[in-house]
Amino acid sequence: MKSFGLIGYPLEHSFSKSYFENKFLNENIKDVEYLNYECQNLDELFNSNKILKLEGFNITAPYKESIITFLDKLSHEARTIGAVNCVKKVDNKLIGYNTDYIGFFHSIKPKLNSFHKSALVLGNGGASKAVTYALNKLNIKYKIVSRNSSFDYTDLNKKCFKKYQIIINCTPLGTFPNIQDFPKIPYQFLSEKHLLFDLIYNPKISRFLELGIEKNCKIQNGMEMLRIQAEYAWIIWNNKKYTY
């Protein structure tokens, strides 16, 4: 029996376990399991024997950056991004990868128009690092908006929204069950030219996206990004070559 898993906290509403279990069933993949490892302390988890049995595992919030200190090696992309969401065990060594950026790249690219040249990235955590890496690959300029950065939410105005016509929510605001939460941006300056991308997938239409719909914006939730990053994790765990 091959074992894979997900590490994070909390995991009550996580995507990965149900996704992989459905994949195993639908594709008739035998002798494999996918387990959740909900933990509040990475040291305790890695000092136990639980991780040793896994062939590979996914990492979700809040550990995409702090997991790095527990790994033996990083892929070029993971090292550059500074965040890991996929780990593979090779000869008892743990190798970190980032497939989030691949998921974001492929899910946003079909939504882009020729005038989508610049993006506002809301949040500066591990997910936003993968997003900005993908934006660089797409030749899209970006500005990170965060309460802890030199450019914060109070700097957003009509002129800013005219320049940045892609707005990406990399914060957890609006995630189930807190579905009435949303990033505090001046939605009155949105237009039909704006593309709003929310990494949240539950609910399918977050309050952030609802407010965009009211202004006739193009929208995209995080489900396709999650599906793609999961598929690329599976490819990595099974030693398949890939290009994105």
C-alpha positions in Angstrom: 0.0 0.0 0.0 1.4 3.4 -1.1 0.5 6.2 1.3 0.3 9.9 0.4 -1.1 12.8 2.5 -1.8 16.4 3.3 -0.3 18.5 6.1 -1.9 21.7 7.3 -4.2 23.2 9.8 -7.1 23.2 9.8 -8.0 20.5 7.3 -11.8 20.1 8.0 -12.7 21.6 4.6 -9.6 20.7 2.6 -9.8 19.8 -1.1 -7.0 17.3 -1.5 -8.2 14.2 0.3 -11.6 14.0 -1.5 -10.0 14.9 -4.8 -7.4 12.1 -4.6 -9.8 9.5 -3.2 -12.1 10.2 -6.2 -9.2 10.1 -8.6 -8.1 6.7 -7.2 -11.7 5.4 -7.6 -12.4 6.8 -11.0 -9.1 5.8 -12.5 -9.1 2.4 -10.8 -5.8 3.1 -8.9 -5.3 0.3 -6.4 -3.3 -0.2 -3.2 -3.0 3.5 -2.5 -4.3 5.8 0.2 -4.4 9.5 1.0 -4.5 10.7 4.6 -4.9 14.0 6.3 -2.3 15.1 8.9 -3.9 18.0 10.7 -1.2 19.5 13.0 -0.5 22.6 14.9 3.2 21.9 15.4 5.4 20.7 12.5 8.2 19.7 14.9 6.0 17.2 16.7 4.7 15.7 13.4 8.2 15.3 11.9 9.5 13.8 15.2 6.9 11.1 15.0 7.0 8.2 12.6 3.9 9.3 10.7 5.8 11.0 7.8 8.2 8.2 7.2 5.5 6.0 5.7 4.5 8.5 3.1 5.7 8.3 -0.5 4.8 12.0 -0.9 2.6 14.6 0.6 1.0 18.0 0.0 1.4 21.1 2.1 -1.3 23.6 2.7 -1.7 26.7 4.9 -0.1 27.7 7.1 3.0 25.7 6.4 4.0 26.3 2.8 7.0 28.4 3.9 7.9 26.9 7.3 8.0 23.3 5.9 11.2 24.2 4.0 13.4 23.8 7.1 12.3 20.2 7.4 13.3 19.3 3.8 16.6 18.0 2.4 16.3 19.5 -1.1 14.2 22.0 -3.1 13.4 22.1 -6.8 14.6 25.2 -8.6 11.1 26.6 -8.7 10.4 26.0 -5.1 13.7 27.6 -4.1 13.0 30.6 -6.2 9.4 31.0 -5.0 10.3 30.3 -1.4 7.2 28.1 -0.8 6.5 24.4 -1.1 3.1 22.7 -1.6 4.3 19.2 -2.7 7.0 16.9 -1.2 8.3 13.7 -2.6 10.4 11.1 -0.7 13.4 9.8 -2.6 15.9 7.4 -0.8 14.5 8.7 2.5 15.2 12.3 1.5 12.4 14.8 1.3 12.4 17.0 -1.8 10.2 20.0 -2.0 8.3 21.2 -5.1 5.9 23.9 -6.0 3.0 23.0 -8.2 0.8 25.9 -7.1 2.4 28.2 -9.7 1.6 25.7 -12.5 -2.0 25.5 -11.4 -2.4 29.3 -11.3 -0.5 29.7 -14.6 -2.9 27.4 -16.5 -6.1 28.5 -14.8 -5.6 32.3 -15.4 -4.0 32.2 -18.8 -7.3 31.4 -20.8 -9.0 34.3 -19.0 -6.5 37.0 -20.0 -7.2 39.6 -22.6 -4.6 41.7 -24.4 -5.2 44.7 -22.0 -4.5 42.6 -18.9 -1.0 43.8 -18.4 -0.8 44.5 -14.6 -2.1 42.8 -11.5 -2.8 43.6 -7.8 -1.9 40.6 -5.6 -3.8 40.8 -2.3 -1.8 39.1 0.4 1.9 38.1 0.8 1.9 34.5 2.1 3.1 31.3 0.5 0.3 31.3 -2.1 1.0 34.8 -3.3 4.6 33.8 -3.9 3.6 31.1 -6.3 1.2 33.5 -8.0 3.8 36.2 -8.5 6.2 33.6 -9.9 3.5 32.6 -12.5 2.8 36.3 -13.3 6.5 36.8 -14.1 6.2 33.8 -16.5 3.2 35.5 -18.1 5.0 38.8 -18.4 2.4 40.5 -16.2 3.6 43.3 -13.9 2.2 43.2 -10.4 2.0 45.0 -7.1 1.6 43.2 -3.8 -1.0 44.7 -1.5 -0.7 43.8 2.2 -1.2 45.3 5.6 2.4 44.6 6.3 4.0 46.0 3.1 4.9 49.5 1.9 1.8 49.3 -0.4 -1.3 48.6 1.6 -5.1 48.7 1.1 -5.3 52.5 1.9 -3.2 53.1 -1.2 -5.8 51.7 -3.5 -7.7 54.3 -5.5 -9.4 55.0 -8.9 -6.1 55.7 -10.6 -4.6 52.4 -9.3 -7.6 50.4 -10.5 -7.3 51.9 -13.9 -3.7 50.7 -14.2 -4.2 47.3 -12.5 -7.0 45.4 -14.2 -6.2 42.0 -12.7 -7.0 41.6 -9.0 -6.0 38.3 -7.3 -7.1 37.4 -3.8 -4.4 35.3 -2.1 -5.8 35.9 1.4 -8.1 33.4 3.2 -10.8 36.1 3.5 -14.2 34.7 2.5 -13.3 31.0 2.9 -16.1 28.8 4.3 -17.5 29.1 6.9 -16.6 32.8 7.0 -18.3 33.5 3.7 -19.3 37.1 4.3 -15.6 38.2 4.7 -13.9 39.8 1.7 -10.8 41.9 1.0 -11.4 45.6 1.7 -10.7 47.2 -1.6 -12.6 50.0 -3.4 -15.0 47.9 -5.4 -16.7 51.0 -6.8 -13.7 51.5 -9.2 -14.1 48.0 -10.8 -15.2 47.8 -14.4 -16.0 45.2 -17.1 -12.3 45.2 -18.0 -11.3 43.8 -14.7 -10.5 40.2 -14.0 -11.0 39.0 -10.4 -9.3 35.8 -9.5 -9.9 34.3 -6.1 -7.7 31.4 -4.9 -10.6 30.4 -2.7 -12.7 27.5 -4.0 -15.2 27.1 -1.2 -17.6 28.8 -1.7 -17.5 28.6 -5.5 -18.5 32.3 -5.7 -16.9 34.1 -2.8 -18.1 37.5 -1.7 -15.0 39.0 -3.4 -16.2 37.5 -6.7 -19.8 38.5 -6.1 -18.8 42.1 -5.7 -16.9 41.8 -9.0 -19.9 40.3 -10.8 -21.9 43.4 -9.7 -19.5 45.5 -11.7 -19.5 43.1 -14.7 -16.0 41.8 -14.1 -14.7 38.6 -15.4 -14.2 36.1 -12.5 -12.3 32.9 -11.7 -12.3 30.9 -8.5 -9.5 28.6 -7.3 -10.9 25.2 -8.1 -9.2 24.7 -11.5 -5.9 25.9 -9.9 -6.3 23.3 -7.2 -7.1 20.5 -9.6 -4.1 21.3 -11.8 -1.6 21.6 -8.9 -2.9 18.2 -7.5 -2.4 16.5 -10.9 1.1 17.8 -11.2 1.8 16.6 -7.6 0.7 13.1 -8.7 2.9 13.3 -11.7 5.9 14.2 -9.5 5.2 11.4 -7.0 5.0 8.9 -9.8 8.3 9.9 -11.5 6.7 11.2 -14.7 8.3 13.9 -16.7 6.3 17.1 -17.2 6.4 20.5 -18.7 3.9 23.2 -17.8 
